[in-house]
Amino acid sequence: MVPGVIKEVAAHLRGSVNVNWAEVNLKIPARGRRARVIGVIPDQLVTEGLSEEVKVEDGLAVADVERDILKIAVIERHRGTGNVGLGFVRGFGLKRGAIASSVAHDSHNIIVVGAGDADMMAAARAVADMGGGLVVAENGAVRARLPLPIAGLMSDQPVETVRRQMETLLEVAAGLGSALHDPFMAMGFLALEVIPALKLTDQGLVDVEKFDFVPLFVKE
């Protein structure tokens, strides 16, 4: 492909993040004592489908960092539908803050994992403001970022710049408690609803072995 065509295609793919923020709500009403939790397995694409008692505050199910149960959200970012899938995940180890990305196979919606709603929203909005990319947020502020303005998947910067940005992201995430070698890589596959066992899409939780949606809370 000639350089002029590449530039034309890249320009067309910018501005691909379209979120209806008025419809985005990360609160999870507690509809039971136990919930399905995505269990991350280090260096694996498969996950566990766990059932854990959730922490409840003021009628809402919230993250429990002491037990490494964080919140996870998948926010539709292509057509501005306002769809948001919500759930819980274990294995990231974050003690505070949130990480977000527009690289979330295969639909590539915005995916965010965090210890609290405010930081999760700050991270997700920062991703959208960049036109896509990776973000670490803490106390409502962006701590590190890697813009991916081409379709929310690719950078337009030299590889050396991208490498430095990625290294900073991983360092900051580790400082927030991340136990994973690359939490962004792990997070990017948690929305891929064809790999067992439990995944999250903007439509909700998917039990991949049943190949069907399942409710977040478990009937007792």
C-alpha positions as YAML, in Angstrom:
chain: A
units: angstrom
residues:
- id: 1
  name: MET
  ca: [0.00, 0.00, 0.00]
- id: 2
  name: VAL
  ca: [1.44, 3.40, -1.01]
- id: 3
  name: PRO
  ca: [2.05, 6.08, 1.68]
- id: 4
  name: GLY
  ca: [-0.72, 8.37, 0.40]
- id: 5
  name: VAL
  ca: [-3.29, 5.60, 0.62]
- id: 6
  name: ILE
  ca: [-2.08, 4.66, 4.11]
- id: 7
  name: LYS
  ca: [-2.60, 8.24, 5.29]
- id: 8
  name: GLU
  ca: [-6.08, 8.35, 3.75]
- id: 9
  name: VAL
  ca: [-7.09, 5.07, 5.41]
- id: 10
  name: ALA
  ca: [-5.63, 6.19, 8.77]
- id: 11
  name: ALA
  ca: [-7.55, 9.47, 8.60]
- id: 12
  name: HIS
  ca: [-10.77, 7.58, 7.89]
- id: 13
  name: LEU
  ca: [-10.26, 5.31, 10.90]
- id: 14
  name: ARG
  ca: [-9.74, 8.15, 13.37]
- id: 15
  name: GLY
  ca: [-12.69, 9.23, 15.47]
- id: 16
  name: SER
  ca: [-13.91, 5.66, 15.83]
- id: 17
  name: VAL
  ca: [-14.73, 6.02, 19.54]
- id: 18
  name: ASN
  ca: [-18.40, 6.91, 19.96]
- id: 19
  name: VAL
  ca: [-19.72, 6.48, 23.50]
- id: 20
  name: ASN
  ca: [-23.09, 7.60, 24.80]
- id: 21
  name: TRP
  ca: [-21.81, 8.64, 28.22]
- id: 22
  name: ALA
  ca: [-25.26, 9.71, 29.42]
- id: 23
  name: GLU
  ca: [-26.21, 6.03, 29.43]
- id: 24
  name: VAL
  ca: [-23.03, 4.72, 31.06]
- id: 25
  name: ASN
  ca: [-23.59, 3.69, 34.67]
- id: 26
  name: LEU
  ca: [-21.04, 1.52, 36.44]
- id: 27
  name: LYS
  ca: [-23.08, 0.91, 39.60]
- id: 28
  name: ILE
  ca: [-24.07, -2.70, 40.30]
- id: 29
  name: PRO
  ca: [-27.22, -3.09, 42.45]
- id: 30
  name: ALA
  ca: [-26.74, -6.05, 44.78]
- id: 31
  name: ARG
  ca: [-29.27, -8.64, 43.63]
- id: 32
  name: GLY
  ca: [-27.88, -11.40, 45.80]
- id: 33
  name: ARG
  ca: [-25.01, -12.37, 48.05]
- id: 34
  name: ARG
  ca: [-22.98, -14.33, 45.52]
- id: 35
  name: ALA
  ca: [-21.91, -13.37, 42.02]
- id: 36
  name: ARG
  ca: [-20.16, -14.95, 39.09]
- id: 37
  name: VAL
  ca: [-16.54, -13.78, 38.98]
- id: 38
  name: ILE
  ca: [-14.12, -14.06, 36.07]
- id: 39
  name: GLY
  ca: [-11.00, -15.79, 37.35]
- id: 40
  name: VAL
  ca: [-7.88, -14.71, 35.49]
- id: 41
  name: ILE
  ca: [-5.22, -17.39, 35.03]
- id: 42
  name: PRO
  ca: [-1.75, -15.82, 34.61]
- id: 43
  name: ASP
  ca: [-0.37, -16.14, 31.06]
- id: 44
  name: GLN
  ca: [-3.52, -17.91, 29.88]
- id: 45
  name: LEU
  ca: [-6.42, -16.82, 27.65]
- id: 46
  name: VAL
  ca: [-8.85, -19.20, 29.32]
- id: 47
  name: THR
  ca: [-10.49, -18.02, 32.53]
- id: 48
  name: GLU
  ca: [-12.24, -19.64, 35.45]
- id: 49
  name: GLY
  ca: [-15.92, -19.20, 36.14]
- id: 50
  name: LEU
  ca: [-15.97, -18.55, 39.89]
- id: 51
  name: SER
  ca: [-18.80, -17.97, 42.34]
- id: 52
  name: GLU
  ca: [-17.89, -15.62, 45.18]
- id: 53
  name: GLU
  ca: [-19.65, -13.70, 47.93]
- id: 54
  name: VAL
  ca: [-19.57, -10.03, 47.02]
- id: 55
  name: LYS
  ca: [-18.97, -6.96, 49.14]
- id: 56
  name: VAL
  ca: [-22.06, -4.77, 49.47]
- id: 57
  name: GLU
  ca: [-22.19, -1.10, 50.42]
- id: 58
  name: ASP
  ca: [-25.42, 0.91, 50.48]
- id: 59
  name: GLY
  ca: [-27.19, -1.70, 48.41]
- id: 60
  name: LEU
  ca: [-24.49, -1.80, 45.75]
- id: 61
  name: ALA
  ca: [-22.06, -4.61, 44.96]
- id: 62
  name: VAL
  ca: [-18.56, -3.13, 44.96]
- id: 63
  name: ALA
  ca: [-14.95, -4.15, 44.50]
- id: 64
  name: ASP
  ca: [-13.24, -5.97, 47.37]
- id: 65
  name: VAL
  ca: [-9.52, -5.30, 46.97]
- id: 66
  name: GLU
  ca: [-8.62, -7.31, 50.08]
- id: 67
  name: ARG
  ca: [-9.90, -10.41, 48.31]
- id: 68
  name: ASP
  ca: [-8.70, -9.28, 44.86]
- id: 69
  name: ILE
  ca: [-12.24, -9.02, 43.52]
- id: 70
  name: LEU
  ca: [-12.33, -5.98, 41.24]
- id: 71
  name: LYS
  ca: [-15.05, -4.56, 39.05]
- id: 72
  name: ILE
  ca: [-14.93, -4.92, 35.30]
- id: 73
  name: ALA
  ca: [-16.95, -3.10, 32.65]
- id: 74
  name: VAL
  ca: [-17.24, -3.34, 28.88]
- id: 75
  name: ILE
  ca: [-18.56, -0.14, 27.32]
- id: 76
  name: GLU
  ca: [-19.82, -0.19, 23.72]
- id: 77
  name: ARG
  ca: [-17.80, 2.38, 21.77]
- id: 78
  name: HIS
  ca: [-18.71, 2.07, 18.08]
- id: 79
  name: ARG
  ca: [-22.34, 3.11, 17.65]
- id: 80
  name: GLY
  ca: [-23.09, 5.01, 20.85]
- id: 81
  name: THR
  ca: [-25.68, 2.49, 22.03]
- id: 82
  name: GLY
  ca: [-24.98, 3.07, 25.71]
- id: 83
  name: ASN
  ca: [-24.59, -0.67, 26.27]
- id: 84
  name: VAL
  ca: [-22.50, -1.52, 29.33]
- id: 85
  name: GLY
  ca: [-21.65, -4.99, 30.60]
- id: 86
  name: LEU
  ca: [-20.72, -5.15, 34.27]
- id: 87
  name: GLY
  ca: [-19.11, -7.83, 36.38]
- id: 88
  name: PHE
  ca: [-16.32, -8.85, 38.71]
- id: 89
  name: VAL
  ca: [-12.85, -10.23, 38.07]
- id: 90
  name: ARG
  ca: [-10.16, -11.83, 40.23]
- id: 91
  name: GLY
  ca: [-6.46, -12.00, 39.44]
- id: 92
  name: PHE
  ca: [-5.38, -8.44, 38.62]
- id: 93
  name: GLY
  ca: [-4.28, -7.55, 42.13]
- id: 94
  name: LEU
  ca: [-4.95, -3.81, 41.90]
- id: 95
  name: LYS
  ca: [-5.24, -2.20, 45.32]
- id: 96
  name: ARG
  ca: [-6.43, 1.13, 43.95]
- id: 97
  name: GLY
  ca: [-7.01, 2.90, 40.65]
- id: 98
  name: ALA
  ca: [-8.14, 1.45, 37.33]
- id: 99
  name: ILE
  ca: [-6.85, 0.42, 33.92]
- id: 100
  name: ALA
  ca: [-8.75, 0.77, 30.64]
- id: 101
  name: SER
  ca: [-8.24, -0.04, 26.99]
- id: 102
  name: SER
  ca: [-9.96, 0.12, 23.60]
- id: 103
  name: VAL
  ca: [-8.15, -3.08, 22.62]
- id: 104
  name: ALA
  ca: [-10.62, -5.77, 23.69]
- id: 105
  name: HIS
  ca: [-10.88, -8.70, 21.31]
- id: 106
  name: ASP
  ca: [-12.84, -9.14, 19.14]
- id: 107
  name: SER
  ca: [-15.36, -6.30, 19.28]
- id: 108
  name: HIS
  ca: [-12.79, -3.86, 20.68]
- id: 109
  name: ASN
  ca: [-15.13, -1.96, 22.93]
- id: 110
  name: ILE
  ca: [-13.71, -0.05, 25.90]
- id: 111
  name: ILE
  ca: [-12.83, -2.46, 28.69]
- id: 112
  name: VAL
  ca: [-11.94, -1.28, 32.17]
- id: 113
  name: VAL
  ca: [-10.94, -2.98, 35.43]
- id: 114
  name: GLY
  ca: [-10.68, -1.14, 38.70]
- id: 115
  name: ALA
  ca: [-11.07, -0.78, 42.42]
- id: 116
  name: GLY
  ca: [-13.71, 1.96, 42.26]
- id: 117
  name: ASP
  ca: [-16.24, 3.52, 39.92]
- id: 118
  name: ALA
  ca: [-14.70, 7.01, 39.85]
- id: 119
  name: ASP
  ca: [-11.30, 5.80, 38.67]
- id: 120
  name: MET
  ca: [-12.89, 3.35, 36.24]
- id: 121
  name: MET
  ca: [-14.91, 6.16, 34.68]
- id: 122
  name: ALA
  ca: [-11.87, 8.46, 34.59]
- id: 123
  name: ALA
  ca: [-9.85, 5.78, 32.80]
- id: 124
  name: ALA
  ca: [-12.62, 4.94, 30.32]
- id: 125
  name: ARG
  ca: [-13.26, 8.60, 29.49]
- id: 126
  name: ALA
  ca: [-9.55, 9.18, 28.98]
- id: 127
  name: VAL
  ca: [-9.46, 6.32, 26.49]
- id: 128
  name: ALA
  ca: [-12.35, 7.90, 24.59]
- id: 129
  name: ASP
  ca: [-10.82, 11.38, 24.71]
- id: 130
  name: MET
  ca: [-7.66, 10.03, 23.05]
- id: 131
  name: GLY
  ca: [-9.68, 8.36, 20.31]
- id: 132
  name: GLY
  ca: [-8.65, 5.02, 21.77]
- id: 133
  name: GLY
  ca: [-5.70, 3.65, 23.67]
- id: 134
  name: LEU
  ca: [-4.53, 2.37, 27.04]
- id: 135
  name: VAL
  ca: [-4.81, 4.26, 30.33]
- id: 136
  name: VAL
  ca: [-3.98, 3.92, 34.02]
- id: 137
  name: ALA
  ca: [-5.95, 6.22, 36.34]
- id: 138
  name: GLU
  ca: [-5.79, 6.88, 40.07]
- id: 139
  name: ASN
  ca: [-7.67, 9.37, 42.25]
- id: 140
  name: GLY
  ca: [-9.60, 10.54, 39.21]
- id: 141
  name: ALA
  ca: [-6.46, 11.50, 37.26]
- id: 142
  name: VAL
  ca: [-4.59, 9.81, 34.43]
- id: 143
  name: ARG
  ca: [-1.25, 8.42, 35.61]
- id: 144
  name: ALA
  ca: [-0.10, 6.95, 32.28]
- id: 145
  name: ARG
  ca: [-1.44, 6.62, 28.76]
- id: 146
  name: LEU
  ca: [-0.72, 5.20, 25.33]
- id: 147
  name: PRO
  ca: [-2.84, 6.80, 22.59]
- id: 148
  name: LEU
  ca: [-4.08, 4.52, 19.80]
- id: 149
  name: PRO
  ca: [-5.95, 6.98, 17.58]
- id: 150
  name: ILE
  ca: [-6.19, 4.75, 14.50]
- id: 151
  name: ALA
  ca: [-9.40, 2.75, 15.02]
- id: 152
  name: GLY
  ca: [-8.57, 2.74, 18.72]
- id: 153
  name: LEU
  ca: [-6.13, -0.06, 17.95]
- id: 154
  name: MET
  ca: [-3.01, 1.42, 16.40]
- id: 155
  name: SER
  ca: [-0.54, 4.19, 17.17]
- id: 156
  name: ASP
  ca: [0.70, 6.77, 14.70]
- id: 157
  name: GLN
  ca: [3.94, 7.26, 16.63]
- id: 158
  name: PRO
  ca: [7.41, 5.68, 16.23]
- id: 159
  name: VAL
  ca: [7.87, 2.28, 17.82]
- id: 160
  name: GLU
  ca: [10.37, 3.74, 20.31]
- id: 161
  name: THR
  ca: [7.71, 6.14, 21.60]
- id: 162
  name: VAL
  ca: [5.11, 3.40, 21.89]
- id: 163
  name: ARG
  ca: [7.55, 1.17, 23.74]
- id: 164
  name: ARG
  ca: [8.31, 3.89, 26.30]
- id: 165
  name: GLN
  ca: [4.62, 4.59, 26.81]
- id: 166
  name: MET
  ca: [3.90, 0.89, 27.26]
- id: 167
  name: GLU
  ca: [6.72, 0.46, 29.76]
- id: 168
  name: THR
  ca: [5.40, 3.41, 31.77]
- id: 169
  name: LEU
  ca: [1.89, 1.95, 31.76]
- id: 170
  name: LEU
  ca: [3.15, -1.37, 33.11]
- id: 171
  name: GLU
  ca: [5.29, 0.30, 35.76]
- id: 172
  name: VAL
  ca: [2.42, 2.43, 37.01]
- id: 173
  name: ALA
  ca: [-0.01, -0.50, 36.99]
- id: 174
  name: ALA
  ca: [2.48, -2.56, 38.99]
- id: 175
  name: GLY
  ca: [2.75, 0.30, 41.46]
- id: 176
  name: LEU
  ca: [-1.00, 0.09, 41.98]
- id: 177
  name: GLY
  ca: [-0.64, -3.57, 42.89]
- id: 178
  name: SER
  ca: [-1.01, -5.38, 39.57]
- id: 179
  name: ALA
  ca: [0.34, -8.90, 39.92]
- id: 180
  name: LEU
  ca: [0.27, -9.65, 36.19]
- id: 181
  name: HIS
  ca: [3.20, -9.32, 33.81]
- id: 182
  name: ASP
  ca: [0.97, -7.42, 31.37]
- id: 183
  name: PRO
  ca: [-2.48, -6.63, 32.79]
- id: 184
  name: PHE
  ca: [-3.51, -4.88, 29.56]
- id: 185
  name: MET
  ca: [-2.90, -8.00, 27.52]
- id: 186
  name: ALA
  ca: [-4.87, -10.08, 30.04]
- id: 187
  name: MET
  ca: [-7.71, -7.56, 30.12]
- id: 188
  name: GLY
  ca: [-7.88, -7.38, 26.34]
- id: 189
  name: PHE
  ca: [-9.06, -10.98, 26.11]
- id: 190
  name: LEU
  ca: [-11.69, -10.88, 28.87]
- id: 191
  name: ALA
  ca: [-14.31, -9.78, 26.35]
- id: 192
  name: LEU
  ca: [-13.56, -12.57, 23.86]
- id: 193
  name: GLU
  ca: [-16.66, -14.69, 24.30]
- id: 194
  name: VAL
  ca: [-15.40, -17.74, 22.43]
- id: 195
  name: ILE
  ca: [-12.68, -18.76, 24.90]
- id: 196
  name: PRO
  ca: [-13.81, -20.53, 28.11]
- id: 197
  name: ALA
  ca: [-14.93, -20.22, 30.67]
- id: 198
  name: LEU
  ca: [-16.50, -16.88, 31.65]
- id: 199
  name: LYS
  ca: [-16.24, -13.65, 29.64]
- id: 200
  name: LEU
  ca: [-17.89, -10.21, 29.64]
- id: 201
  name: THR
  ca: [-19.32, -8.31, 26.67]
- id: 202
  name: ASP
  ca: [-21.27, -5.06, 26.44]
- id: 203
  name: GLN
  ca: [-24.35, -7.30, 26.43]
- id: 204
  name: GLY
  ca: [-23.44, -9.02, 29.70]
- id: 205
  name: LEU
  ca: [-21.69, -12.11, 31.05]
- id: 206
  name: VAL
  ca: [-21.22, -15.11, 28.78]
- id: 207
  name: ASP
  ca: [-20.76, -18.68, 29.95]
- id: 208
  name: VAL
  ca: [-18.70, -19.83, 26.99]
- id: 209
  name: GLU
  ca: [-19.17, -23.53, 27.71]
- id: 210
  name: LYS
  ca: [-22.95, -23.05, 27.55]
- id: 211
  name: PHE
  ca: [-22.49, -20.41, 24.81]
- id: 212
  name: ASP
  ca: [-25.18, -18.30, 26.43]
- id: 213
  name: PHE
  ca: [-25.59, -15.24, 28.58]
- id: 214
  name: VAL
  ca: [-25.80, -15.79, 32.33]
- id: 215
  name: PRO
  ca: [-26.86, -13.42, 35.13]
- id: 216
  name: LEU
  ca: [-24.20, -11.80, 37.26]
- id: 217
  name: PHE
  ca: [-25.72, -12.95, 40.52]
- id: 218
  name: VAL
  ca: [-26.07, -16.60, 41.43]
- id: 219
  name: LYS
  ca: [-29.37, -17.96, 42.72]
- id: 220
  name: GLU
  ca: [-29.02, -19.58, 46.15]
...
